[in-house]
Protein backbone atom coordinates (compact mmCIF):
# COMPACT_ATOMS: atom_id res chain seq x y z
CA UNK A 1 0.00 0.00 0.00
CA UNK A 2 1.33 3.44 -0.95
CA UNK A 3 1.18 6.52 1.26
CA UNK A 4 1.54 10.17 0.21
CA UNK A 5 5.19 10.36 1.25
CA UNK A 6 6.01 7.41 -0.99
CA UNK A 7 3.95 8.87 -3.82
CA UNK A 8 5.63 12.28 -3.64
CA UNK A 9 9.09 10.69 -3.46
CA UNK A 10 8.45 8.53 -6.51
CA UNK A 11 6.52 11.22 -8.45
CA UNK A 12 8.12 14.55 -7.41
CA UNK A 13 6.80 16.59 -10.36
CA UNK A 14 3.31 15.09 -10.46
CA UNK A 15 0.42 17.56 -10.02
CA UNK A 16 -0.85 15.49 -7.06
CA UNK A 17 2.55 15.79 -5.35
CA UNK A 18 2.54 19.52 -6.00
CA UNK A 19 -1.00 20.01 -4.68
CA UNK A 20 -0.21 17.96 -1.58
CA UNK A 21 2.94 19.98 -0.90
CA UNK A 22 1.10 23.26 -1.35
CA UNK A 23 -1.68 22.06 0.94
CA UNK A 24 0.87 21.22 3.65
CA UNK A 25 2.47 24.67 3.36
CA UNK A 26 -0.75 26.69 3.07
CA UNK A 27 -1.04 29.50 5.56
CA UNK A 28 -4.75 30.16 5.32
CA UNK A 29 -7.77 27.96 5.80
CA UNK A 30 -9.02 28.93 2.34
CA UNK A 31 -5.77 27.94 0.61
CA UNK A 32 -5.56 24.69 2.55
CA UNK A 33 -9.16 23.85 1.59
CA UNK A 34 -8.50 24.59 -2.10
CA UNK A 35 -5.39 22.39 -2.28
CA UNK A 36 -7.09 19.71 -0.17
CA UNK A 37 -9.94 19.51 -2.68
CA UNK A 38 -7.48 19.52 -5.58
CA UNK A 39 -5.41 16.68 -4.09
CA UNK A 40 -8.52 14.59 -3.39
CA UNK A 41 -9.87 15.17 -6.91
CA UNK A 42 -6.55 14.19 -8.49
CA UNK A 43 -6.41 11.04 -6.40
CA UNK A 44 -9.95 10.16 -7.48
CA UNK A 45 -9.04 10.78 -11.12
CA UNK A 46 -5.96 8.53 -10.89
CA UNK A 47 -8.13 5.80 -9.35
CA UNK A 48 -10.74 6.05 -12.11
CA UNK A 49 -8.02 6.00 -14.78
CA UNK A 50 -6.72 2.76 -13.29
CA UNK A 51 -3.39 4.26 -12.22
CA UNK A 52 -4.16 3.57 -8.55
CA UNK A 53 -5.83 0.57 -6.96
CA UNK A 54 -8.73 1.05 -4.59
CA UNK A 55 -6.48 0.37 -1.58
CA UNK A 56 -3.77 2.78 -2.81
CA UNK A 57 -6.36 5.51 -3.37
CA UNK A 58 -7.86 4.93 0.08
CA UNK A 59 -4.42 5.17 1.67
CA UNK A 60 -3.69 8.42 -0.18
CA UNK A 61 -7.10 9.83 0.77
CA UNK A 62 -6.40 9.03 4.42
CA UNK A 63 -3.01 10.78 4.30
CA UNK A 64 -4.45 13.82 2.51
CA UNK A 65 -7.32 14.07 5.00
CA UNK A 66 -5.04 13.71 8.00
CA UNK A 67 -2.59 16.33 6.77
CA UNK A 68 -5.33 18.77 5.80
CA UNK A 69 -7.36 18.73 8.96
CA UNK A 70 -4.84 17.95 11.65
CA UNK A 71 -7.01 15.26 13.20
CA UNK A 72 -10.29 17.14 12.77
CA UNK A 73 -13.18 16.26 10.51
CA UNK A 74 -12.67 17.14 6.85
CA UNK A 75 -15.94 19.05 7.06
CA UNK A 76 -14.23 21.59 9.33
CA UNK A 77 -12.43 22.93 6.23
CA UNK A 78 -15.66 23.77 4.44
C-alpha positions as CSV (number, residue, x, y, z in Angstrom):
1,X,0.0,0.0,0.0
2,X,1.3,3.4,-1.0
3,X,1.2,6.5,1.3
4,X,1.5,10.2,0.2
5,X,5.2,10.4,1.3
6,X,6.0,7.4,-1.0
7,X,3.9,8.9,-3.8
8,X,5.6,12.3,-3.6
9,X,9.1,10.7,-3.5
10,X,8.4,8.5,-6.5
11,X,6.5,11.2,-8.4
12,X,8.1,14.5,-7.4
13,X,6.8,16.6,-10.4
14,X,3.3,15.1,-10.5
15,X,0.4,17.6,-10.0
16,X,-0.9,15.5,-7.1
17,X,2.6,15.8,-5.4
18,X,2.5,19.5,-6.0
19,X,-1.0,20.0,-4.7
20,X,-0.2,18.0,-1.6
21,X,2.9,20.0,-0.9
22,X,1.1,23.3,-1.4
23,X,-1.7,22.1,0.9
24,X,0.9,21.2,3.6
25,X,2.5,24.7,3.4
26,X,-0.7,26.7,3.1
27,X,-1.0,29.5,5.6
28,X,-4.7,30.2,5.3
29,X,-7.8,28.0,5.8
30,X,-9.0,28.9,2.3
31,X,-5.8,27.9,0.6
32,X,-5.6,24.7,2.5
33,X,-9.2,23.9,1.6
34,X,-8.5,24.6,-2.1
35,X,-5.4,22.4,-2.3
36,X,-7.1,19.7,-0.2
37,X,-9.9,19.5,-2.7
38,X,-7.5,19.5,-5.6
39,X,-5.4,16.7,-4.1
40,X,-8.5,14.6,-3.4
41,X,-9.9,15.2,-6.9
42,X,-6.5,14.2,-8.5
43,X,-6.4,11.0,-6.4
44,X,-10.0,10.2,-7.5
45,X,-9.0,10.8,-11.1
46,X,-6.0,8.5,-10.9
47,X,-8.1,5.8,-9.3
48,X,-10.7,6.0,-12.1
49,X,-8.0,6.0,-14.8
50,X,-6.7,2.8,-13.3
51,X,-3.4,4.3,-12.2
52,X,-4.2,3.6,-8.6
53,X,-5.8,0.6,-7.0
54,X,-8.7,1.1,-4.6
55,X,-6.5,0.4,-1.6
56,X,-3.8,2.8,-2.8
57,X,-6.4,5.5,-3.4
58,X,-7.9,4.9,0.1
59,X,-4.4,5.2,1.7
60,X,-3.7,8.4,-0.2
61,X,-7.1,9.8,0.8
62,X,-6.4,9.0,4.4
63,X,-3.0,10.8,4.3
64,X,-4.5,13.8,2.5
65,X,-7.3,14.1,5.0
66,X,-5.0,13.7,8.0
67,X,-2.6,16.3,6.8
68,X,-5.3,18.8,5.8
69,X,-7.4,18.7,9.0
70,X,-4.8,17.9,11.7
71,X,-7.0,15.3,13.2
72,X,-10.3,17.1,12.8
73,X,-13.2,16.3,10.5
74,X,-12.7,17.1,6.8
75,X,-15.9,19.1,7.1
76,X,-14.2,21.6,9.3
77,X,-12.4,22.9,6.2
78,X,-15.7,23.8,4.4
